[in-house]
Amino acid sequence: MSVESVSAQGFAEQGLDALRHVTESAREDVRRAAGLIVDCIRADGVIQAFGTGHSQAMVLEVAGRAGGLVPTNRLQMSDLVLYGGDAPSVLDDPLLEREPGVAVRLYELAAPRPQDLFVIISNSGVNNVIVEMALHAKEQGHRILALTSLTHTAAVPAGHASGKKLVDLADVVLDNAAPVGDALLPLPGGGAVGALSTLTGVMLVQMAVAEATGLLLASGERPPVYVSANVPGGFEGNLELEKRYAGRVRRTAT
């Protein structure tokens, strides 16, 4: 790749190509993902979304946003402080996501029900806390929807003592088509710029949510969907929808 292709236009062209690829190649997996979501909603379950680092951007697409589903909850490392009583300094550790036992604590703080669906998001799919969460959720009988890069996860070793990766534990996998290292545009002398996983990950999440909503509508059910709090009546209407899941979904300023 030439130096000239490291540009806004270069990223736009390759990014759009990747979006076209995932929207075509992931159709069947998106349908299967939507099926998991619908089953969860019909069973009065909550969609528990978890990811670390920049994968939290896709978690925010799943949980608690306008145009998204109400029965969704965001699990995050800061739950250790917000709900677990840990000192804020625990979050200063850049290697916290590699510590054994963290995912189990986050799970217990969320207190999910058996019918809850876990959506676990990780580009590499190998970090300890990600695999530990998937393992524990699986052991507790939950179904798992994974969003990851199949290319990246195949190229790196497992980071969990079990030797498992996220893809090994998921009921359905959505492949974000990101390259190893995530970035699209190679740089002279090594490295690359222009991360892809958020772009394609958001597309896959919203496709799955839209497909699930369509399935509910087709069977005559009213999907529990958020309205923007910044339109008249939106905030009040959302509070009414959330009453059904009181104590099961967290909505904090963070």
C-alpha positions as CSV (number, residue, x, y, z in Angstrom):
1,M,0.0,0.0,0.0
2,S,1.3,3.4,-0.9
3,V,1.8,6.3,1.5
4,E,-0.8,8.2,-0.5
5,S,-3.5,5.7,0.6
6,V,-3.0,6.6,4.2
7,S,-5.6,9.2,4.1
8,A,-9.3,10.0,4.8
9,Q,-10.2,8.7,1.4
10,G,-8.2,5.5,1.9
11,F,-9.9,4.7,5.1
12,A,-13.3,5.6,3.8
13,E,-12.9,3.3,0.8
14,Q,-11.6,0.3,2.8
15,G,-14.0,0.9,5.6
16,L,-17.0,1.0,3.3
17,D,-15.7,-2.2,1.6
18,A,-15.6,-3.9,5.0
19,L,-19.1,-2.7,5.8
20,R,-20.4,-4.1,2.5
21,H,-18.6,-7.4,3.2
22,V,-20.0,-7.9,6.7
23,T,-23.5,-6.9,5.8
24,E,-23.5,-9.7,3.1
25,S,-21.4,-12.4,4.8
26,A,-23.0,-12.1,8.2
27,R,-26.7,-12.3,7.2
28,E,-27.3,-15.8,8.5
29,D,-25.3,-15.2,11.7
30,V,-27.3,-12.0,12.3
31,R,-30.5,-14.0,11.9
32,R,-29.3,-16.5,14.4
33,A,-28.2,-13.7,16.8
34,A,-31.6,-12.1,16.4
35,G,-33.2,-15.4,17.4
36,L,-31.2,-15.4,20.6
37,I,-32.3,-11.9,21.4
38,V,-36.0,-12.7,20.7
39,D,-35.8,-15.8,22.9
40,C,-34.4,-13.8,25.7
41,I,-37.0,-11.1,25.5
42,R,-39.9,-13.6,25.3
43,A,-38.6,-15.3,28.4
44,D,-38.5,-12.0,30.3
45,G,-34.8,-12.0,30.2
46,V,-32.3,-9.2,30.1
47,I,-29.4,-8.9,27.6
48,Q,-26.2,-8.6,29.6
49,A,-23.6,-6.8,27.5
50,F,-19.9,-6.9,28.4
51,G,-16.6,-5.8,26.9
52,T,-13.5,-3.9,27.9
53,G,-11.3,-1.3,26.3
54,H,-12.7,0.0,23.0
55,S,-15.2,-2.9,22.9
56,Q,-17.2,-0.8,25.3
57,A,-18.3,1.3,22.4
58,M,-20.3,-1.6,21.0
59,V,-21.6,-2.4,24.5
60,L,-23.0,1.1,24.6
61,E,-24.7,0.3,21.3
62,V,-26.4,-2.7,22.9
63,A,-27.4,-1.3,26.3
64,G,-29.5,1.7,27.1
65,R,-29.5,3.8,23.9
66,A,-32.3,5.5,21.9
67,G,-33.7,3.1,19.3
68,G,-32.3,0.1,21.2
69,L,-33.9,-2.5,23.4
70,V,-35.0,-1.7,27.0
71,P,-34.1,-5.1,28.6
72,T,-30.4,-4.5,28.3
73,N,-27.7,-4.1,31.0
74,R,-24.1,-2.9,30.7
75,L,-21.4,-4.8,32.7
76,Q,-18.2,-2.8,33.1
77,M,-15.1,-2.8,35.1
78,S,-16.2,0.2,37.1
79,D,-19.0,-2.0,38.6
80,L,-16.3,-3.1,41.0
81,V,-16.4,0.4,42.5
82,L,-19.9,1.5,41.8
83,Y,-21.6,-1.7,43.2
84,G,-18.8,-3.8,44.7
85,G,-17.4,-1.4,47.2
86,D,-13.8,-1.5,45.8
87,A,-11.6,1.6,46.0
88,P,-11.6,3.7,42.8
89,S,-7.8,3.1,42.6
90,V,-8.5,-0.5,41.6
91,L,-9.3,0.9,38.1
92,D,-5.9,2.4,37.8
93,D,-4.5,-1.0,37.0
94,P,-4.1,-1.3,33.2
95,L,-3.9,-5.1,33.6
96,L,-7.0,-5.4,35.6
97,E,-8.8,-7.3,32.7
98,R,-6.1,-10.0,33.0
99,E,-6.8,-10.7,36.7
100,P,-8.4,-14.0,37.6
101,G,-11.7,-13.7,39.4
102,V,-12.7,-10.3,38.1
103,A,-15.3,-11.5,35.7
104,V,-17.0,-13.8,38.3
105,R,-17.3,-10.8,40.6
106,L,-18.8,-8.6,37.8
107,Y,-21.3,-11.4,37.1
108,E,-22.3,-11.7,40.7
109,L,-22.8,-8.0,41.1
110,A,-25.1,-8.0,38.1
111,A,-27.1,-11.0,39.5
112,P,-28.4,-12.2,36.2
113,R,-31.3,-14.6,35.8
114,P,-30.9,-17.9,34.0
115,Q,-32.9,-16.7,31.0
116,D,-30.6,-13.7,30.4
117,L,-28.5,-13.6,27.2
118,F,-24.9,-12.6,27.4
119,V,-23.5,-10.5,24.6
120,I,-19.7,-10.5,25.0
121,I,-17.6,-8.2,22.8
122,S,-13.9,-8.5,22.2
123,N,-11.9,-7.9,19.0
124,S,-9.2,-10.5,20.0
125,G,-11.5,-12.7,22.0
126,V,-8.6,-13.9,24.2
127,N,-8.3,-11.6,27.2
128,N,-8.7,-13.3,30.5
129,V,-11.7,-11.4,31.8
130,I,-13.5,-11.9,28.5
131,V,-13.0,-15.6,28.4
132,E,-13.7,-15.9,32.2
133,M,-17.0,-14.1,31.7
134,A,-18.0,-16.4,28.9
135,L,-16.9,-19.5,30.8
136,H,-18.8,-18.5,33.9
137,A,-21.9,-17.5,32.0
138,K,-21.9,-20.8,30.1
139,E,-21.5,-22.7,33.4
140,Q,-24.6,-20.9,34.7
141,G,-26.6,-22.0,31.7
142,H,-26.7,-18.7,29.8
143,R,-26.6,-18.5,26.0
144,I,-23.8,-16.4,24.6
145,L,-23.6,-14.1,21.6
146,A,-20.0,-13.1,20.7
147,L,-18.8,-10.2,18.6
148,T,-15.2,-10.6,17.7
149,S,-12.7,-10.7,14.8
150,L,-12.2,-14.3,13.6
151,T,-9.0,-13.3,11.8
152,H,-7.4,-11.7,14.9
153,T,-8.5,-14.4,17.3
154,A,-7.1,-17.1,15.1
155,A,-3.7,-15.4,15.0
156,V,-3.1,-15.0,18.7
157,P,-2.7,-17.4,21.6
158,A,-5.3,-17.9,24.2
159,G,-4.9,-15.7,27.3
160,H,-6.9,-17.8,29.7
161,A,-5.6,-20.8,31.6
162,S,-8.3,-23.0,30.1
163,G,-6.9,-22.5,26.6
164,K,-10.3,-21.4,25.5
165,K,-11.2,-18.3,23.4
166,L,-14.4,-16.4,23.2
167,V,-15.3,-18.1,19.9
168,D,-15.1,-21.5,21.6
169,L,-17.8,-20.7,24.0
170,A,-20.3,-18.7,22.0
171,D,-23.7,-20.0,20.7
172,V,-23.5,-17.5,17.9
173,V,-20.5,-15.5,16.6
174,L,-20.7,-12.2,14.7
175,D,-17.4,-11.6,12.9
176,N,-16.5,-8.0,12.6
177,A,-14.0,-8.7,9.8
178,A,-11.2,-6.6,11.4
179,P,-7.6,-7.5,10.5
180,V,-5.0,-8.6,13.1
181,G,-4.3,-5.5,15.1
182,D,-7.6,-3.9,14.0
183,A,-6.2,-1.1,11.9
184,L,-6.6,-1.0,8.2
185,L,-4.0,1.3,6.7
186,P,-0.3,0.0,6.9
187,L,2.4,2.5,7.7
188,P,5.9,2.6,6.3
189,G,8.2,0.7,8.7
190,G,5.4,-1.2,10.4
191,G,2.2,-0.6,12.3
192,A,-1.1,0.6,10.9
193,V,-3.7,3.3,11.4
194,G,-7.5,3.4,11.1
195,A,-9.2,1.0,13.4
196,L,-12.1,-1.0,11.9
197,S,-13.8,-3.0,14.6
198,T,-16.0,-0.3,16.0
199,L,-17.3,0.6,12.6
200,T,-18.3,-2.9,11.6
201,G,-19.2,-3.9,15.2
202,V,-21.8,-1.2,15.4
203,M,-23.3,-2.3,12.1
204,L,-23.6,-5.9,13.2
205,V,-25.1,-4.9,16.6
206,Q,-27.7,-2.7,15.0
207,M,-28.5,-5.2,12.3
208,A,-29.1,-7.9,15.0
209,V,-31.3,-5.5,17.0
210,A,-33.3,-4.5,14.0
211,E,-33.8,-8.1,12.9
212,A,-34.9,-9.1,16.4
213,T,-37.4,-6.2,16.5
214,G,-38.8,-7.2,13.1
215,L,-39.3,-10.8,14.3
216,L,-41.3,-9.5,17.3
217,L,-43.4,-7.3,15.1
218,A,-44.1,-10.1,12.7
219,S,-45.6,-12.2,15.5
220,G,-47.8,-9.3,16.7
221,E,-45.6,-8.4,19.8
222,R,-44.7,-4.9,20.8
223,P,-40.9,-4.6,21.0
224,P,-39.6,-2.8,24.2
225,V,-37.6,-0.1,22.5
226,Y,-36.2,3.1,23.9
227,V,-37.3,6.5,22.5
228,S,-34.7,9.4,22.7
229,A,-35.0,11.1,26.1
230,N,-34.5,14.4,24.2
231,V,-37.9,14.3,22.5
232,P,-41.1,15.3,24.3
233,G,-42.4,12.4,26.5
234,G,-39.4,10.2,25.7
235,F,-37.8,10.3,29.2
236,E,-41.1,9.6,30.9
237,G,-42.1,6.8,28.5
238,N,-38.7,5.1,28.9
239,L,-39.1,5.1,32.7
240,E,-42.4,3.4,32.3
241,L,-40.9,0.7,30.1
242,E,-38.0,0.2,32.5
243,K,-40.4,-0.6,35.4
244,R,-40.8,-4.2,34.0
245,Y,-37.1,-4.7,34.6
246,A,-36.7,-2.8,37.8
247,G,-33.5,-3.7,39.6
248,R,-32.2,-5.7,36.7
249,V,-31.0,-2.9,34.4
250,R,-28.6,-0.2,35.5
251,R,-28.7,3.3,34.0
252,T,-25.9,5.5,35.4
253,A,-24.4,8.7,34.2
254,T,-21.2,6.8,33.3
